[in-house]
Every structure is written in C-alpha cells, then in structure tokens.
Amino acid sequence: MRPILKLVVAAASDSTRQALLEQLKGLDFVSFQGVVTELSEAHKRIQAEQPDVILVEMTGREIDAALFIEAISTDPESPAVLFALHQEMDHRILLDTMRRGAKEFIQYPEDKSALETALRRYHNFLSRITQAAPKPVAVSSPALSVSQNKLVSVFSAKGGSGGSTVAVNLAHELRAITGKPVVLFDLDQVFNNTAVMLNLKPHYAIGDLARNEVNDIDAQVLAKLVVQHESGLHLVVGSKNVLDDNDMIPPALLERVVDYLTETYTYVVVDLPSHVLDPYHQYLVERATEVLLVSGLDVPGLYRSRQYIDLARQYLEGDKLKLVLNRWNLRAAYGMSNKSLEEEFHYPIYCRLVNDWELNVEAMSLGKVFSAINPNAELVKSFQKLARLIAGLEEQAESQPSEPKKEKSTSASPQPGSGGLLNKLFNPLGRGDKPPYSSQASES
C-alpha cells in the first residue's frame, strides 16, 4: 500500500490559498490540514507533523521565504523537501531559491499541473523507497583484492568543502590504478560542477529521458548519456543546464540508470549534491558500497560533517561511511589544532587529502585532472592512496600523521576538552557521552 504524502502549506495571498485548497483536496494521495499564512506557523506545523513536503509561497515575501527554505533544508531533523511557489517565473529568484535547497520552483497558480506532477512524482518515489527491501551489507574479505562493481557515493555536508573535486580526481585515479572501466555520475540536477571542471558539454542528460517510458529505454539509449574526457574518464550527468526545462528524474529511471552503470563499469563514482535529505541522495547512499563524507577543517564544515555522522549512525548499516579530510594541511580553526579537532570526532578518518590551491586552480581552469598537471604533487599521491584504499589494494594504516605547521599566535589556545568552541562544536547539546568509535586515524 502506498503511503499518503503529508504536506505543510504556507501561502500568504488569498488567491493562492484558495487555489491550493481546491487543488490539494482533490488529490487522493496527499494529506494536509489546511493552509497557514505565516512562516512561523508553518515551522510549528513542521515540528509537530514531520511532513514529507512543504509548499512555500514566495510572492511578496521573497527574502523571508528564501531564508525559511534555507533553514529548513539544512536542518538534519527535518526530512521534508521544499517546493517553492511564485506567481512569476523570475530566473534570479529561481536560482537563489534552488541554491538555498528547494526541490521545485513552480509558477503558481498559473501552472497548477506542474505542482500536481511534481507531487505525484515525489509520492511515487517515496512509495518505491518504502516498498524496497533492505539490501544486505557485504562483508569484505581480509585478503587484499580488487573488489568488483563498486558504487562509491561522494558528498560533503557543506557546500564548498570540495566534494566534486574529490569525486572527479578519485574516479580518474581509480581508472589509472586499476585499469578497470570507471564512470563519474553527477546527480546534481541543478548545477553539474563536474562537467564544468572537466570542460565537457554533454549532449544528453538523464533528465532528457524523464518523460519517456522506462521500459523503452534500453542499453543503447543509456550509452548515449556517456561523454568521454580526454583522460579517458567517462561522465554521465543528471542535467545539462540549470536553465533547461529539467524534470525530476523518476525513481524507476534513476534505478534503470544506476543498474546500467553498475553492470557496465567496475567502479561508479557518484557526485552527490550536499542536500543530504534529498531522496535521490538517500537512494544513492543506500545503494553505495562506500560513502565518502568529505570535510574540510573549517568549523562550519566540521559541524555539518559531525551532524551527518550522528545521523548516519542511526540509519546506515555497517561501516560504509568513510570520513575524508580535504585540504588537511591548511591551518586549523583559530585556537585549535588539526589533531585536537580529529580527536573530538571520535570517528575513524579514512584518508587525508593535502591542500594545493595552485594545482586546484590550474586544473579547473584547463579542464584537466590533477595528475595531468603535476603527477608528482603530494595532492596527487593523496588521491592515489584513496583510490588504492577503495580498490582494496592497500590496507588502512593506523598511524597519526604529523601536525602541519601553523603560524605563531600570541593568543592563548584553548586545550582539547576544555570547553569553549570545541565543546560547542562537538557537544552542542552539552552531552558528556561520546559515541563508541575509535579515534585512530589513517595516514594519507
């Protein structure tokens, strides 16, 4: 039996409220208790009802509604997705709204059919996820061997931490080291950063197939989605351009694409958007063999990463979540050391990737991978180690690397465990207990 889609609806104008009441009451797969006017009231409803979808009218209150969308979309305790409604299709508002975390931007009430279509698609997606049987967790052999048909999901809990950069260069190094077929799959349906990084312009995207019958989509059609980089790396993207008329990818189509990629390629590296409560994100995390959580050593990035780790402990089976510290040898947050921050994680660190800003800039400017610019760089060696770990060609070490040099400071530095910022960062609720994870770390 399919679940009922629970909605919370916030609309300020009388015409929109009336249109929503009439339309939503006629949909047998949704459940909602009327339409509220104020965003503060909507927030109370969200906390009390834990809805699946939140409809937010933005007309006349664009700034407040955008801030509301960003607050809800980044709240790890809210599983809902947000659909933004506006009486005008203003691309500036659309881009800002999508960046803040909205799943859909719909011109309403002019385009009522678009709202119903989006709701039905999301309802069908949740139904499929609910009915899917849990997949068994694979137990790895202690012997070192190249594992076959791995799906590696890469993401960062905070934008700007380098998740897409890690996905691109990991995929390339996996292909170079193992000699096996590797594809990079960019699932971001708004901004596909990987295509920009590699200076590629795919002719087709998964979104182009969204209106086709899934049963009519065979391997020959799916093969047309693949574009090849000069390095030999293959790429598939969810959408080509943010200004395209991008439909939501139906669950059945996404499953067909993932099945095709995992059957065709030994390694599928997925670049996931940072909205961790996105249902597409959840699906690829569940299917993944490994999930690489990329975090920098800045306080916002660490805070979001720690939140995701706490969330993953509740919902992810086994040890598939791997913590990767990016730009590791940058100076740590003020008054802290890199070592003290790592110790407070109480979660094993899978790999460290050193910082090389000049190599990053040059590679992205030329549309190349790091090793094509400087194959002897320490950053390239870091990615080669990460690739060997993923491929099972190297065991994870347990030695602590030396602390990177930092500039001298005349201010007294707080000690680990002494409270202050460290305590706020890692124990925001004042909890004294620590999760049962080892703080031993691997050498990158």
Secondary structure, DSSP 8 states (H G I E B T S, - for coil): ----EEEEEE--SHHHHHHHHHHHHT-TTEE----BS-HHHHHHHHHHH--SEEEEE-TT-HHHHHHHHHHHHT-TT---EEEEEESS--HHHHHHHHHTT-SEEEETTTTHHHHHHHHHHHHHHHHHHHHS---------SS----SSEEEEEE-SSTTSSHHHHHHHHHHHHHHHH-S-EEEEE--SS--HHHHHTT---S--GGGGTTS-GGG--HHHHHTT-EE-TTS-EEEES-S-TTS------HHHHHHHHHHHHHH-SEEEEE--S-TT-HHHHHHHHH-SEEEEEE-SSHHHHHHHHHHHHHHHHH--TT-EEEEEESTTS--STT--HHHHHHHH-S-EEEEE---HHHHHHHHHHT--HHHH-TT-HHHHHHHHHHHHHHTSS---------------SS----TTSSHHHHHHH-TT------S----B---
